[in-house]
């Protein structure tokens, strides 16, 4: 049996992300497609959410890669929702209409109002989209207890991937009020606070990647946790 670590994308160099954007753009062009959020999630090595967070927005990522920005009029609902998700994550709160300006946002609040009949209606549609479960969380339940034989850990059969999707990560951040569940640190209260979403029961000890087993931690609390899983 071959054991391999899942890839960790947080520390991927900017140039590597941009190079993958260009590669995905060329692949999409061969299929007569533009490189949208959805297209990159299908063709790229990373995720559109990773690009948006790293460079401030999806379109800023395209610009940094030397690619043409997507036209606002052709934006899909998913692109509009991912843009809101990115802004909400950066701000640590619900975006107001005044927050939807460049370079933070690729779209103005007028775009959302025209598409959904009002900005509040757009936020309502966005929250419904966020709350839809990913396929990997369809059978979500509390983490299973680890069984032992002669004090030797027996790992339960995996039901989920170790990787936490961008959408699941955002749901956990929103559920936890964008604050560390250990010390209460939040970007809303103090500049420079970096929030992570991590397993309560570590993956190495049998924990599953389900929302019930995920929590928000600031970087300081998370890095000091290791495999000693405490609330």
C-alpha positions as semicolon CSV with decimal commas, in nm:
position;residue;x (nm);y (nm);z (nm)
1;X;0,000;0,000;0,000
2;X;0,137;0,343;-0,093
3;X;0,100;0,632;0,149
4;X;0,103;0,989;0,022
5;X;0,044;1,322;0,192
6;X;-0,233;1,544;0,055
7;X;-0,101;1,857;-0,113
8;X;-0,095;2,171;0,103
9;X;-0,163;2,487;-0,096
10;X;-0,135;2,764;0,165
11;X;0,235;2,821;0,102
12;X;0,238;2,775;-0,276
13;X;0,444;3,060;-0,430
14;X;0,248;3,329;-0,616
15;X;0,432;3,257;-0,940
16;X;0,331;2,893;-0,928
17;X;-0,034;2,994;-0,891
18;X;-0,001;3,242;-1,179
19;X;0,170;2,984;-1,398
20;X;-0,117;2,744;-1,337
21;X;-0,365;3,020;-1,424
22;X;-0,190;3,069;-1,758
23;X;-0,184;2,696;-1,824
24;X;-0,556;2,665;-1,746
25;X;-0,626;2,969;-1,966
26;X;-0,452;2,801;-2,261
27;X;-0,646;2,480;-2,198
28;X;-0,977;2,670;-2,186
29;X;-0,889;2,861;-2,502
30;X;-0,837;2,535;-2,689
31;X;-1,199;2,449;-2,599
32;X;-1,320;2,797;-2,706
33;X;-1,397;2,887;-2,344
34;X;-1,305;3,183;-2,127
35;X;-1,128;3,114;-1,801
36;X;-1,412;3,162;-1,551
37;X;-1,427;3,055;-1,186
38;X;-1,602;2,734;-1,285
39;X;-1,364;2,661;-1,573
40;X;-1,058;2,705;-1,349
41;X;-1,199;2,474;-1,082
42;X;-1,228;2,211;-1,355
43;X;-0,898;2,279;-1,533
44;X;-0,671;2,422;-1,264
45;X;-0,448;2,247;-1,017
46;X;-0,570;2,469;-0,734
47;X;-0,908;2,640;-0,679
48;X;-1,058;2,969;-0,794
49;X;-1,114;3,057;-0,428
50;X;-0,742;3,016;-0,358
51;X;-0,660;3,254;-0,645
52;X;-0,917;3,510;-0,526
53;X;-0,794;3,510;-0,166
54;X;-0,424;3,522;-0,259
55;X;-0,453;3,813;-0,506
56;X;-0,749;4,001;-0,357
57;X;-1,005;3,896;-0,618
58;X;-1,042;3,659;-0,911
59;X;-0,997;3,933;-1,169
60;X;-0,690;4,069;-0,991
61;X;-0,544;3,720;-1,016
62;X;-0,608;3,722;-1,391
63;X;-0,442;4,063;-1,419
64;X;-0,137;3,946;-1,221
65;X;-0,107;3,653;-1,462
66;X;-0,120;3,889;-1,760
67;X;-0,462;3,762;-1,870
68;X;-0,774;3,954;-1,973
69;X;-1,023;4,023;-1,696
70;X;-1,366;3,864;-1,729
71;X;-1,646;4,090;-1,848
72;X;-1,893;4,176;-1,572
73;X;-2,191;4,135;-1,800
74;X;-2,101;3,772;-1,861
75;X;-2,057;3,681;-1,494
76;X;-2,227;3,362;-1,383
77;X;-2,416;3,337;-1,053
78;X;-2,135;3,120;-0,919
79;X;-1,877;3,390;-0,999
80;X;-2,094;3,650;-0,823
81;X;-2,131;3,425;-0,519
82;X;-1,761;3,339;-0,503
83;X;-1,682;3,710;-0,520
84;X;-1,912;3,772;-0,220
85;X;-1,756;3,478;-0,037
86;X;-1,408;3,621;-0,090
87;X;-1,506;3,969;0,033
88;X;-1,691;3,829;0,336
89;X;-1,386;3,622;0,430
90;X;-1,147;3,917;0,392
91;X;-1,366;4,158;0,590
92;X;-1,477;3,905;0,852
93;X;-1,834;4,036;0,829
94;X;-2,127;4,071;0,590
95;X;-2,026;4,299;0,301
96;X;-2,216;4,625;0,271
97;X;-2,289;4,787;-0,065
98;X;-2,004;5,034;-0,007
99;X;-1,761;4,743;0,024
100;X;-1,829;4,622;-0,330
101;X;-1,568;4,836;-0,502
102;X;-1,238;4,765;-0,675
103;X;-0,987;4,632;-0,602
104;X;-1,161;4,423;-0,332
105;X;-1,463;4,334;-0,544
106;X;-1,484;4,242;-0,910
107;X;-1,849;4,352;-0,922
108;X;-2,042;4,652;-0,788
109;X;-2,360;4,618;-0,582
110;X;-2,556;4,733;-0,888
111;X;-2,459;4,411;-1,066
112;X;-2,609;4,208;-0,780
113;X;-2,920;4,425;-0,760
114;X;-2,989;4,387;-1,132
115;X;-2,933;4,012;-1,128
116;X;-3,131;3,931;-0,811
117;X;-3,378;4,218;-0,785
118;X;-3,199;4,386;-0,495
119;X;-2,882;4,358;-0,290
120;X;-3,052;4,195;0,011
121;X;-3,209;3,944;-0,226
122;X;-2,860;3,874;-0,361
123;X;-2,730;3,812;-0,007
124;X;-3,022;3,577;0,059
125;X;-2,948;3,380;-0,258
126;X;-2,579;3,373;-0,162
127;X;-2,650;3,228;0,183
128;X;-2,872;2,959;0,030
129;X;-2,584;2,873;-0,204
130;X;-2,337;2,858;0,085
131;X;-2,563;2,632;0,291
132;X;-2,596;2,375;0,016
133;X;-2,380;2,083;0,116
134;X;-2,088;1,969;-0,091
135;X;-2,115;1,609;-0,213
136;X;-1,845;1,505;0,035
137;X;-2,058;1,628;0,330
138;X;-2,385;1,468;0,220
139;X;-2,354;1,199;0,488
140;X;-2,208;1,430;0,748
141;X;-2,224;1,314;1,108
142;X;-2,025;1,356;1,427
143;X;-1,675;1,212;1,416
144;X;-1,657;0,841;1,484
145;X;-1,472;0,729;1,794
146;X;-1,141;0,560;1,733
147;X;-1,131;0,192;1,838
148;X;-0,821;0,021;1,975
149;X;-0,685;-0,330;2,003
150;X;-0,409;-0,370;2,265
151;X;-0,372;0,010;2,264
152;X;-0,293;0,013;1,890
153;X;-0,504;0,274;1,706
154;X;-0,729;0,131;1,434
155;X;-0,823;0,390;1,177
156;X;-1,191;0,382;1,072
157;X;-1,270;0,357;0,704
158;X;-1,248;0,705;0,553
159;X;-1,573;0,863;0,440
160;X;-1,427;1,200;0,343
161;X;-1,116;1,356;0,192
162;X;-0,858;1,520;0,419
163;X;-0,881;1,839;0,210
164;X;-1,120;2,107;0,338
165;X;-1,298;2,267;0,043
166;X;-1,312;2,647;0,014
167;X;-1,690;2,643;0,049
168;X;-1,682;2,425;0,363
169;X;-1,404;2,641;0,509
170;X;-1,618;2,952;0,461
171;X;-1,923;2,789;0,621
172;X;-1,717;2,700;0,929
173;X;-1,573;3,053;0,951
174;X;-1,922;3,200;0,928
175;X;-2,060;2,951;1,183
176;X;-1,780;3,044;1,427
177;X;-1,832;3,417;1,379
178;X;-1,493;3,463;1,212
179;X;-1,318;3,427;1,548
180;X;-1,076;3,182;1,708
181;X;-1,266;2,925;1,914
182;X;-0,979;2,907;2,166
183;X;-0,880;3,267;2,239
184;X;-1,150;3,470;2,061
185;X;-0,909;3,653;1,829
186;X;-1,076;3,796;1,519
187;X;-0,972;4,015;1,222
188;X;-1,267;4,235;1,318
189;X;-1,104;4,317;1,653
190;X;-0,735;4,314;1,573
191;X;-0,533;4,364;1,256
192;X;-0,302;4,087;1,145
193;X;-0,508;3,802;1,289
194;X;-0,496;3,503;1,052
195;X;-0,772;3,246;1,087
196;X;-0,736;2,878;1,002
197;X;-0,998;2,605;0,980
198;X;-0,871;2,276;1,118
199;X;-0,985;1,936;1,239
200;X;-1,090;1,901;1,605
201;X;-1,004;1,530;1,607
202;X;-0,692;1,529;1,385
203;X;-0,704;1,346;1,053
204;X;-0,405;1,140;1,164
205;X;-0,610;1,010;1,457
206;X;-0,919;0,919;1,258
207;X;-1,101;1,252;1,242
208;X;-1,324;1,310;0,938
209;X;-1,350;1,626;0,727
210;X;-1,704;1,720;0,830
211;X;-1,827;2,050;0,970
212;X;-1,895;1,890;1,310
213;X;-1,523;1,807;1,331
214;X;-1,393;2,142;1,208
215;X;-1,329;2,462;1,401
216;X;-1,186;2,809;1,350
217;X;-0,847;2,875;1,511
218;X;-0,613;3,171;1,489
219;X;-0,269;3,087;1,353
220;X;-0,105;3,104;1,697
221;X;-0,352;2,868;1,864
222;X;-0,361;2,632;1,566
223;X;0,016;2,599;1,530
224;X;0,046;2,513;1,898
225;X;-0,225;2,249;1,888
226;X;-0,054;1,964;1,702
227;X;-0,237;1,635;1,750
228;X;-0,349;1,714;2,103
229;X;-0,711;1,768;2,012
230;X;-0,877;1,995;2,268
231;X;-1,169;2,228;2,223
